[in-house]
Amino acid sequence: MTTDYYELLEVQSSATEDEIKKAYRRLARECHPDANPGDPDAETRFKEISVAYETLRDPERRRRYDMFGPDGASAGAGAGGFGPGGFDASQFGLNDLFDAFFGGDAFGRGRGASGPPPGPDMEAALRLTLDEVVFGAKKTIDLRMPVACETCDGSGCAPGTHPSTCSTCNGSGEVRQVRRSLLGQVVTAGPCPQCEGTGAVIPTPCTTCHGAGRVAGDRKIDIDVPAGIDEGQRLRLAGRGAAAARGGPSGDLYLSVRVTPHENFERRGDDLYRLLRVAMTQAALGTHFTLDTLDGPEELAVPPGTPHGRVFRLRGHGVPSLRSGRRGDLLVEIAVDIPAKLSGEEAELLAQFAALRGEAVAPAKDHGFFSRIRSAFQ
């Protein structure tokens, strides 16, 4: 096997850790025995590039390799390295295989770059009126949440100072441990306890935030509310959540929509619904209404003989669709009011109307009494 590990991984001797990792992932997929059934050389080459990668990925072993060659690198490998006998599959951790083929470890965690983790997500209620839902709106809400410290600009360091590379993990943000199992030696990785996975420590913390890089504060959030949003939906504002510790990216803000009920209109999908009460005489003889809509007054003609429950549709006066922007309709349902109390004259007139139509009605005893009284004074 060639002793030039850089040549095996097809990278320059000045390659960065990320370039070495990408090269190994590519070659491991190409040369893995499962991807080359029946090719005995595939397994040999896979072992060679694995040895090269395990040497060059570790800063200290890479330094010894650059100075003394493969023997110098393996001499200091200890229990977790590769001895003169070459590659030992039992010493190649399960997480390394997952990292090569799936970009993460055996438990689903991706290998991200070291640095402060993002801040937590926040959730709040966004209260809207029906008019704001229909036409969209610009809103500003006040929230109390962790915000970046102004003294240190979120870095956690006292002014004029800077973070230092963590001596425990050499800036990688993770530490590796080798343990023995029934399957052999297994390499596990976890966040560095010294720097909490950030890869850096703060020698001189900021006196305002005590090195956290954030403090509790009030924040104004400007929101563009899209027309057509509905009750219960959520708006996601990326990066508008709580500030992260020590300069990491902020979390996201999720706003749950709450719509205040309207006194006249009810939303039904993209349509608006309204109940319009009319007198029975108006329904029978017809009438005109000036109807207040969210777009302004609109004329509605109720033709003679309109029955109870009839629905009139005013097109384009509903709620815009979030997808197409097309507005729904305004549905006006007619509710015919029947008078519960009638004067004697009203009852007599209705009785005469029923007689003309040949409709049987209950006897109107009081109606005749009032008629006799009126006749006595004529």
C-alpha positions as CSV (number, residue, x, y, z in Angstrom):
1,M,0.0,0.0,0.0
2,T,1.2,3.5,-0.8
3,T,2.4,5.5,2.3
4,D,1.2,8.8,0.9
5,Y,-2.1,9.3,2.7
6,Y,-2.8,12.6,0.9
7,E,-2.4,10.8,-2.4
8,L,-4.8,8.0,-1.3
9,L,-7.5,10.5,-0.4
10,E,-6.7,12.5,-3.6
11,V,-6.2,15.8,-1.7
12,Q,-3.3,18.2,-1.3
13,S,-1.1,18.2,1.7
14,S,-2.6,21.6,2.6
15,A,-6.2,20.3,2.5
16,T,-8.5,21.5,5.3
17,E,-10.2,19.1,7.6
18,D,-13.5,19.6,5.7
19,E,-11.8,18.9,2.4
20,I,-10.4,15.7,3.8
21,K,-13.7,14.6,5.2
22,K,-15.5,15.3,1.8
23,A,-12.8,13.3,-0.1
24,Y,-13.1,10.4,2.3
25,R,-16.9,10.3,2.0
26,R,-16.7,10.2,-1.8
27,L,-14.0,7.5,-1.9
28,A,-15.7,5.4,0.8
29,R,-18.9,5.3,-1.2
30,E,-17.0,4.4,-4.3
31,C,-14.7,1.7,-2.8
32,H,-16.9,0.1,-0.2
33,P,-17.1,-3.7,-0.8
34,D,-20.9,-3.6,-0.8
35,A,-20.7,-1.2,-3.8
36,N,-18.2,-3.5,-5.6
37,P,-19.4,-7.1,-5.2
38,G,-16.9,-9.6,-6.5
39,D,-14.0,-7.2,-6.6
40,P,-11.3,-8.2,-4.0
41,D,-9.3,-5.0,-4.6
42,A,-12.3,-2.9,-3.4
43,E,-12.0,-4.1,0.2
44,T,-8.2,-3.5,0.2
45,R,-8.6,0.0,-1.1
46,F,-11.4,0.8,1.3
47,K,-9.1,-0.3,4.2
48,E,-6.3,1.9,2.9
49,I,-8.4,5.1,2.6
50,S,-9.9,4.4,6.0
51,V,-6.4,4.3,7.5
52,A,-5.4,7.5,5.7
53,Y,-8.6,9.2,6.9
54,E,-8.3,8.2,10.5
55,T,-4.7,9.5,10.5
56,L,-5.3,12.8,8.8
57,R,-8.6,13.7,10.5
58,D,-6.9,13.9,13.9
59,P,-4.7,17.1,14.1
60,E,-2.1,15.5,16.4
61,R,-1.7,12.3,14.4
62,R,-1.6,14.4,11.2
63,R,1.2,16.5,12.6
64,R,3.2,13.3,13.5
65,Y,2.5,11.9,10.0
66,D,3.7,15.0,8.3
67,M,6.9,14.9,10.4
68,F,7.7,11.2,10.6
69,G,5.4,9.4,8.1
70,P,3.0,6.5,8.7
71,D,5.2,4.9,11.4
72,G,5.3,8.1,13.4
73,A,1.5,8.5,13.2
74,S,0.7,5.0,14.3
75,A,3.2,5.0,17.1
76,G,1.2,7.4,19.1
77,A,-2.2,6.1,18.2
78,G,-2.6,4.1,21.3
79,A,-5.6,1.9,21.9
80,G,-7.8,3.8,19.5
81,G,-5.4,3.9,16.5
82,F,-4.0,1.5,13.9
83,G,-0.9,-0.5,14.6
84,P,1.7,-1.8,12.2
85,G,-0.7,-4.6,11.2
86,G,-2.9,-2.2,9.3
87,F,-6.6,-1.6,9.4
88,D,-8.7,-3.3,12.1
89,A,-12.4,-3.2,11.3
90,S,-13.3,-3.5,15.0
91,Q,-11.5,-0.2,15.7
92,F,-13.4,1.6,13.0
93,G,-16.4,3.2,14.9
94,L,-20.0,2.7,13.7
95,N,-20.4,6.5,13.7
96,D,-17.5,6.9,11.2
97,L,-19.4,4.6,8.7
98,F,-22.6,6.6,9.1
99,D,-20.6,9.8,8.7
100,A,-19.1,8.6,5.4
101,F,-22.4,7.4,3.9
102,F,-25.1,9.5,5.5
103,G,-23.5,12.6,6.8
104,G,-24.3,11.8,10.5
105,D,-23.8,9.2,13.2
106,A,-25.5,6.0,14.0
107,F,-28.1,7.8,16.2
108,G,-29.2,10.3,13.5
109,R,-27.2,13.3,14.6
110,G,-25.4,15.2,11.9
111,R,-21.8,16.3,12.3
112,G,-22.1,20.0,12.2
113,A,-19.3,22.5,12.5
114,S,-18.3,23.5,16.0
115,G,-19.7,26.7,17.3
116,P,-22.4,28.0,19.6
117,P,-25.7,26.2,19.2
118,P,-28.7,28.2,17.9
119,G,-31.1,29.9,20.3
120,P,-34.4,28.3,21.3
121,D,-37.5,28.8,19.3
122,M,-40.2,31.0,20.7
123,E,-44.0,30.9,20.3
124,A,-46.6,33.6,20.8
125,A,-50.2,34.4,19.9
126,L,-51.0,36.8,17.0
127,R,-54.4,38.3,17.4
128,L,-56.1,39.6,14.2
129,T,-59.4,41.1,13.2
130,L,-61.4,39.8,10.2
131,D,-60.5,42.9,8.2
132,E,-56.8,42.2,8.8
133,V,-57.3,38.6,7.7
134,V,-59.1,39.6,4.5
135,F,-56.8,42.5,3.4
136,G,-53.5,41.5,5.2
137,A,-51.8,43.8,7.6
138,K,-48.5,45.1,9.0
139,K,-48.4,44.4,12.8
140,T,-45.9,45.1,15.5
141,I,-45.9,43.0,18.7
142,D,-43.8,43.4,21.8
143,L,-42.2,40.2,23.3
144,R,-39.9,39.6,26.2
145,M,-37.2,37.1,25.3
146,P,-33.4,36.5,25.5
147,V,-31.7,39.2,23.3
148,A,-28.0,39.7,22.4
149,C,-26.0,41.5,25.0
150,E,-25.2,45.0,23.8
151,T,-22.1,45.3,25.9
152,C,-20.3,42.4,24.2
153,D,-22.4,42.3,21.0
154,G,-23.4,38.8,21.8
155,S,-19.9,37.3,22.0
156,G,-19.8,36.8,25.8
157,C,-16.3,38.3,25.9
158,A,-15.4,41.4,27.8
159,P,-14.8,44.3,25.4
160,G,-11.4,44.1,23.8
161,T,-11.0,40.4,24.5
162,H,-11.6,37.3,22.3
163,P,-12.5,33.7,22.7
164,S,-9.7,31.1,22.9
165,T,-9.6,27.7,21.3
166,C,-10.6,25.0,23.7
167,S,-7.6,23.0,24.8
168,T,-9.6,19.9,25.5
169,C,-11.1,19.4,22.1
170,N,-8.6,21.6,20.1
171,G,-11.5,23.6,18.7
172,S,-13.5,20.6,17.3
173,G,-16.3,21.0,19.8
174,E,-16.4,17.2,20.4
175,V,-14.4,14.6,22.2
176,R,-14.0,11.0,21.3
177,Q,-13.8,8.0,23.5
178,V,-12.9,4.4,22.8
179,R,-14.7,1.6,24.7
180,R,-14.7,-2.1,24.4
181,S,-17.9,-4.0,23.6
182,L,-18.8,-7.5,22.5
183,L,-18.3,-6.4,18.9
184,G,-14.8,-5.0,19.6
185,Q,-13.7,-1.4,20.2
186,V,-16.3,1.3,19.5
187,V,-15.5,5.0,19.0
188,T,-18.1,7.3,20.4
189,A,-18.2,11.1,20.1
190,G,-20.0,13.7,22.2
191,P,-19.9,17.4,23.0
192,C,-16.8,18.6,24.7
193,P,-17.6,19.2,28.4
194,Q,-15.1,22.0,28.6
195,C,-16.5,24.3,25.9
196,E,-20.0,22.7,25.7
197,G,-19.5,21.9,22.0
198,T,-18.6,25.4,20.9
199,G,-14.9,24.7,20.3
200,A,-13.9,27.9,22.2
201,V,-13.7,29.1,25.8
202,I,-14.0,32.7,27.1
203,P,-11.0,33.7,29.3
204,T,-12.5,37.1,30.3
205,P,-16.4,37.0,30.4
206,C,-18.5,40.1,29.8
207,T,-19.6,41.6,33.1
208,T,-23.1,42.4,31.8
209,C,-24.1,38.9,30.6
210,H,-21.4,37.0,32.6
211,G,-20.2,35.3,29.4
212,A,-23.6,34.1,28.2
213,G,-23.8,36.6,25.3
214,R,-27.5,37.3,26.0
215,V,-29.7,38.9,28.5
216,A,-33.5,39.1,29.0
217,G,-35.0,42.1,27.2
218,D,-38.0,43.5,25.3
219,R,-38.1,43.2,21.5
220,K,-40.4,44.7,18.9
221,I,-41.3,42.3,16.1
222,D,-42.6,43.7,12.8
223,I,-44.9,41.2,11.0
224,D,-46.3,41.2,7.5
225,V,-49.6,39.3,7.8
226,P,-50.5,37.6,4.5
227,A,-54.1,38.1,3.4
228,G,-56.2,34.9,3.8
229,I,-54.5,33.5,6.8
230,D,-56.8,31.5,9.1
231,E,-57.5,30.8,12.7
232,G,-55.1,28.3,14.2
233,Q,-52.4,28.6,11.4
234,R,-48.9,29.5,12.4
235,L,-46.5,32.0,10.9
236,R,-42.8,31.1,11.1
237,L,-40.3,34.0,11.3
238,A,-36.9,32.5,10.8
239,G,-34.2,33.9,13.1
240,R,-36.6,36.1,15.0
241,G,-36.7,34.0,18.1
242,A,-34.5,34.0,21.2
243,A,-30.9,35.0,20.9
244,A,-28.4,32.2,21.3
245,A,-25.6,32.0,23.8
246,R,-22.2,33.4,22.8
247,G,-23.1,34.7,19.4
248,G,-24.9,31.7,17.9
249,P,-27.8,32.1,15.5
250,S,-31.1,33.1,16.9
251,G,-34.0,30.6,17.0
252,D,-37.2,31.0,15.1
253,L,-40.4,32.7,16.2
254,Y,-43.7,30.9,15.7
255,L,-46.9,32.9,15.8
256,S,-50.3,31.2,16.3
257,V,-53.1,33.1,14.7
258,R,-56.2,34.0,16.7
259,V,-59.0,35.8,14.9
260,T,-61.4,38.0,16.9
261,P,-65.1,37.1,16.0
262,H,-66.9,39.6,13.8
263,E,-70.3,40.9,14.8
264,N,-71.8,40.4,11.3
265,F,-69.7,37.9,9.3
266,E,-68.5,34.4,9.8
267,R,-65.7,32.8,7.8
268,R,-66.4,29.5,6.0
269,G,-63.3,28.5,4.1
270,D,-62.6,31.3,1.6
271,D,-66.3,32.5,1.8
272,L,-67.9,34.9,4.3
273,Y,-71.4,34.2,5.6
274,R,-74.0,36.7,6.9
275,L,-77.5,36.2,8.1
276,L,-79.9,39.0,6.9
277,R,-83.3,39.3,8.6
278,V,-86.2,40.6,6.5
279,A,-89.9,41.1,7.3
280,M,-92.4,38.7,5.8
281,T,-93.9,41.5,3.8
282,Q,-90.5,42.4,2.4
283,A,-89.8,38.8,1.5
284,A,-93.3,38.6,-0.2
285,L,-93.3,42.0,-2.0
286,G,-89.5,42.4,-2.6
287,T,-87.2,45.1,-1.3
288,H,-83.7,46.6,-1.6
289,F,-81.0,46.7,1.0
290,T,-77.8,48.7,1.3
291,L,-75.6,46.0,2.8
292,D,-72.4,46.8,4.6
293,T,-69.5,44.6,3.5
294,L,-65.8,44.6,4.4
295,D,-65.3,46.3,1.0
296,G,-67.9,49.0,1.6
297,P,-71.7,49.3,1.0
298,E,-73.2,47.1,-1.6
299,E,-76.8,47.1,-3.0
300,L,-78.7,43.8,-2.6
301,A,-82.1,43.3,-4.3
302,V,-84.5,40.9,-2.6
303,P,-87.0,39.9,-5.3
304,P,-90.7,39.3,-4.5
305,G,-91.5,35.9,-3.1
306,T,-88.1,35.3,-1.6
307,P,-88.3,32.3,0.7
308,H,-86.8,31.8,4.1
309,G,-83.3,30.4,3.8
310,R,-82.5,31.6,0.3
311,V,-78.8,32.5,-0.1
312,F,-77.6,35.3,-2.2
313,R,-73.9,35.3,-3.4
314,L,-71.9,38.5,-3.8
315,R,-68.9,37.3,-5.7
316,G,-65.4,38.5,-4.8
317,H,-66.3,39.8,-1.4
318,G,-64.9,36.9,0.6
319,V,-61.4,36.0,1.9
320,P,-58.4,35.7,-0.4
321,S,-56.9,32.2,-1.0
322,L,-53.4,31.9,0.5
323,R,-52.4,29.9,-2.6
324,S,-54.0,31.7,-5.5
325,G,-54.9,35.1,-4.0
326,R,-58.4,34.7,-5.5
327,R,-61.1,36.0,-3.2
328,G,-64.1,33.9,-2.2
329,D,-67.7,35.2,-2.0
330,L,-70.0,36.7,0.5
331,L,-73.0,34.5,1.2
332,V,-76.1,36.3,2.4
333,E,-78.8,34.0,3.8
334,I,-82.3,35.4,4.2
335,A,-84.1,34.8,7.5
336,V,-87.8,35.8,7.2
337,D,-89.1,37.2,10.4
338,I,-92.7,36.2,11.4
339,P,-94.3,38.8,13.8
340,A,-95.0,37.2,17.2
341,K,-97.6,39.8,18.2
342,L,-100.2,41.5,15.9
343,S,-102.5,44.4,16.5
344,G,-106.2,43.8,15.8
345,E,-106.0,45.6,12.6
346,E,-102.9,43.7,11.4
347,A,-104.6,40.4,12.3
348,E,-107.7,41.3,10.4
349,L,-105.8,42.3,7.4
350,L,-103.9,39.1,7.4
351,A,-107.1,37.1,7.8
352,Q,-108.6,38.9,4.8
353,F,-105.4,38.1,2.9
354,A,-105.7,34.4,3.8
355,A,-109.3,34.4,2.7
356,L,-108.4,35.9,-0.7
357,R,-105.9,33.1,-1.1
358,G,-108.3,30.4,0.1
359,E,-106.0,29.5,3.0
360,A,-107.5,28.2,6.2
361,V,-106.4,30.0,9.4
362,A,-107.4,29.9,13.0
363,P,-110.6,31.8,14.0
364,A,-109.9,35.4,14.8
365,K,-112.4,36.1,17.7
366,D,-110.8,39.2,18.8
367,H,-110.6,40.5,15.3
368,G,-114.5,40.6,15.1
369,F,-114.7,42.3,18.4
370,F,-112.5,45.1,17.3
371,S,-114.4,45.3,14.0
372,R,-117.8,45.7,15.9
373,I,-116.4,48.5,18.0
374,R,-115.1,50.4,15.0
375,S,-118.5,50.0,13.2
376,A,-120.4,51.4,16.2
377,F,-118.5,54.7,15.9
378,Q,-119.0,55.0,12.2
